[in-house]
Structure formats: structure tokens, C-alpha cells
Amino acid sequence: MQLYRYLSDENEYEQIQRERKVQTLNPTYGYRTWFTVTRYDDVQQAQEELALPLTPRYRVGPIAVDPDEYALQLEQVQPSFGHPGSGIECSTTEPIWLFGVWSFGDQCWKD
């Protein structure tokens, strides 16, 4: 399964760059991170179909994951924040690690 994460939070974006880990920083839903299987190239469409409170600034993905490893179940997005929803989403409280090359010498990720 391939997932995408749409986000507007600058701190989460910096965490992804720094740690190569996708995991929300928002405790509202027990640090549950929401993903979709849909690649949106139009930010307005992403905001409407995923019922996001803010226009996304970043897209992460595609991220290849085993849905059984994270107990992911796809569901339809319900209307929220004045948006119709209808997109497909899933969520997990586990971090999803991104592929990358860690430089032990430089103590950082290399692109």
C-alpha cells in the first residue's frame, strides 16, 4: 500500500526532515497520524476531500507500507471544518519511518 500525508504544520515538516519520521505532533487524537492513498496535486481538492482545517503546505509520499504492520483500515473521510470530505483515509499512532541514508560521520540524513 502507498500512503500520502498532507500537512501544514511547520514543526511536523521540520521533524520529517530532521528525523525521517512521519508522526503528528498534535496530541488532540492521541497522536494519531492520518494518511490517504490518494495523491492530490491540487491543494484545494486535498483540503476539501480530506476535510483538513488548513490548506496543506506539504505532501509526503508515496510511502510504501505493509497495512497489516500498522493495522491500517481505509475509511471514507467525513465532512468537517466546512469541507465535504469523501476522500479515503487511514490512521496509526505508530511512527512511519522514511527511507534515507544516515551518515554516521555527519550525524545527519543525506538526500
Stockholm file with secondary structure:
# STOCKHOLM 1.0

chainA/1-111         MQLYRYLSDENEYEQIQRERKVQTLNPTYGYRTWFTVTRYDDVQQAQEELALPLTPRYRVGPIAVDPDEYALQLEQVQPSFGHPGSGIECSTTEPIWLFGVWSFGDQCWKD
#=GR chainA/1-111 SS CEEEEEECCHHHHHHHHHHCEECCCCGGGTTCEEEBSCCCSCHHHHHHHTTCSSCCCEEEEEEECCTTTTTCCCEECCCBTTBCCCCEEEEESSCEECCCEEETTTTEEEC
#=GC SS_cons         CEEEEEECCHHHHHHHHHHCEECCCCGGGTTCEEEBSCCCSCHHHHHHHTTCSSCCCEEEEEEECCTTTTTCCCEECCCBTTBCCCCEEEEESSCEECCCEEETTTTEEEC
//
